[in-house]
Structure formats: structure tokens, C-alpha cells
Amino acid sequence: MSRKPLPLHVGNARPAFHPDPAIDRLIAMNLALVREVSVLKDRLTTVEKLGQSAGWLAPDAIDAYAPDPEERKQRETTREGLVTRVLGILHQEIDELDTKSTPSAYWQDVADIETGQA
């Protein structure tokens, strides 16, 4: 089975996976996250191996570690910031949709659908 080459966006070398640009943005976000997680995992594995071979890190030390409440709070703050940055484009689009959610905008959308303009 031969595969067709992926089409490209106009004026951009990024491949289009789906006709809906919103889906393409989600795919791009996921791929960016996968790249970041992969690099972090590789680096963490390296640190663990170096620490164990140097004798300053026991093999089960990371799994046995329990952060104190202050560190847990800091980790949660950092995690929330990451999620906010990653999902920022979606939050922006939701905010834009919310500003358009008025009764008159709703009825205009209905009219556009009825006349085939939407």
C-alpha cells in the first residue's frame, strides 16, 4: 500500500494532517509535548544512571522520595503554570467564543445556517 505525501499548509512547511486547522493545532501541541517529555525522560535516566554509578543515588531513592507539603505546593503551582501555557491557545479561543455568546449572536448564527452562510 503506497501512501500519498502529506499536503502542506500554504506558505508554511508544516504538514496538514486534518482539514480542520484546529485539529492540526492539537496534533502539533501533542507532538511538541511528546518531544519535550522524551527529552526530559532521557535526561532523567542519564542523571539516575550517573548518580547510581557515582554512588550518591540509591537505585530506589527517587521512587521512595516523598516531598514535604511546601515542595508539593510548589510542584502543583509549577504544574498549573505548565498546563496553562500548553492549553493557552485553547483558553484564548474559548474566551473569544464566550464574548460572542449573546442572544443576538445566537440568532444571527441561526439565520446564517438557515440561509446557508454558515
C-alpha positions as CSV (number, residue, x, y, z in Angstrom):
1,M,0.0,0.0,0.0
2,S,1.5,3.3,-1.0
3,R,0.8,6.5,0.9
4,K,0.3,9.9,-0.5
5,P,2.6,12.6,0.7
6,L,1.1,14.9,3.4
7,P,-0.3,18.1,2.0
8,L,1.4,21.3,3.2
9,H,-0.3,24.5,4.5
10,V,0.1,27.4,2.1
11,G,3.2,29.4,2.9
12,N,4.2,27.0,5.6
13,A,6.3,23.8,5.6
14,R,4.2,22.2,8.4
15,P,2.2,19.2,7.2
16,A,-1.6,19.2,7.4
17,F,-3.0,16.1,9.0
18,H,-6.6,17.1,9.0
19,P,-8.8,19.5,7.0
20,D,-9.7,21.4,10.2
21,P,-6.9,23.7,11.4
22,A,-8.0,23.3,15.0
23,I,-7.3,19.6,14.8
24,D,-3.9,20.3,13.3
25,R,-3.1,22.7,16.2
26,L,-4.0,19.9,18.7
27,I,-1.8,17.5,16.9
28,A,1.1,20.0,16.8
29,M,0.7,20.6,20.5
30,N,0.7,16.9,21.3
31,L,3.8,16.3,19.2
32,A,5.6,19.2,20.9
33,L,4.7,17.7,24.3
34,V,5.9,14.3,23.2
35,R,9.2,15.7,22.1
36,E,9.6,17.6,25.5
37,V,8.7,14.5,27.5
38,S,11.1,12.3,25.5
39,V,14.0,14.7,26.1
40,L,13.1,15.0,29.8
41,K,12.9,11.2,30.2
42,D,16.3,10.8,28.5
43,R,17.9,13.4,30.7
44,L,16.4,12.0,33.9
45,T,17.5,8.5,33.0
46,T,21.0,9.8,32.5
47,V,21.0,11.6,35.8
48,E,19.8,8.5,37.6
49,K,22.5,6.3,36.0
50,L,25.3,8.8,36.7
51,G,24.1,9.2,40.3
52,Q,23.9,5.4,40.8
53,S,27.3,4.7,39.2
54,A,28.9,7.5,41.3
55,G,27.4,6.1,44.4
56,W,25.4,9.2,45.5
57,L,22.0,7.9,44.4
58,A,20.5,4.7,45.6
59,P,18.5,2.7,42.9
60,D,15.2,3.2,44.7
61,A,15.8,6.7,46.1
62,I,13.7,8.6,43.6
63,D,10.7,6.2,43.9
64,A,11.0,6.4,47.7
65,Y,11.2,10.2,47.9
66,A,8.3,12.0,49.5
67,P,8.3,15.8,49.1
68,D,7.2,17.9,52.1
69,P,4.0,20.0,51.9
70,E,5.8,23.1,50.8
71,E,7.5,21.3,47.9
72,R,4.2,19.6,46.9
73,K,2.6,23.1,46.8
74,Q,5.5,24.4,44.6
75,R,5.2,21.4,42.3
76,E,1.4,22.0,41.9
77,T,2.0,25.7,41.1
78,T,4.6,24.7,38.5
79,R,2.3,22.1,37.0
80,E,-0.6,24.5,36.8
81,G,1.6,27.0,35.0
82,L,2.7,24.4,32.5
83,V,-0.9,23.3,31.8
84,T,-1.9,26.9,31.4
85,R,0.9,27.6,28.9
86,V,0.2,24.4,27.0
87,L,-3.5,25.0,26.8
88,G,-3.2,28.7,26.3
89,I,-4.4,28.8,22.7
90,L,-7.5,26.8,23.7
91,H,-8.3,29.1,26.6
92,Q,-7.9,32.1,24.2
93,E,-10.3,30.6,21.7
94,I,-12.8,29.7,24.4
95,D,-12.6,33.3,25.7
96,E,-13.3,34.6,22.2
97,L,-16.3,32.2,21.8
98,D,-17.6,33.4,25.2
99,T,-17.6,37.0,24.1
100,K,-19.6,36.0,21.1
101,S,-22.2,34.1,23.1
102,T,-25.0,36.7,23.2
103,P,-28.7,36.2,22.3
104,S,-28.3,38.3,19.2
105,A,-25.2,36.4,18.1
106,Y,-27.1,33.1,18.6
107,W,-30.0,34.2,16.4
108,Q,-27.5,35.6,13.8
109,D,-25.9,32.2,13.7
110,V,-29.3,30.5,13.3
111,A,-30.1,32.9,10.4
112,D,-26.7,32.2,8.8
113,I,-27.3,28.4,9.0
114,E,-30.8,28.8,7.5
115,T,-29.5,30.8,4.6
116,G,-26.5,28.5,4.0
117,Q,-24.0,31.2,5.0
118,A,-22.5,29.2,7.9
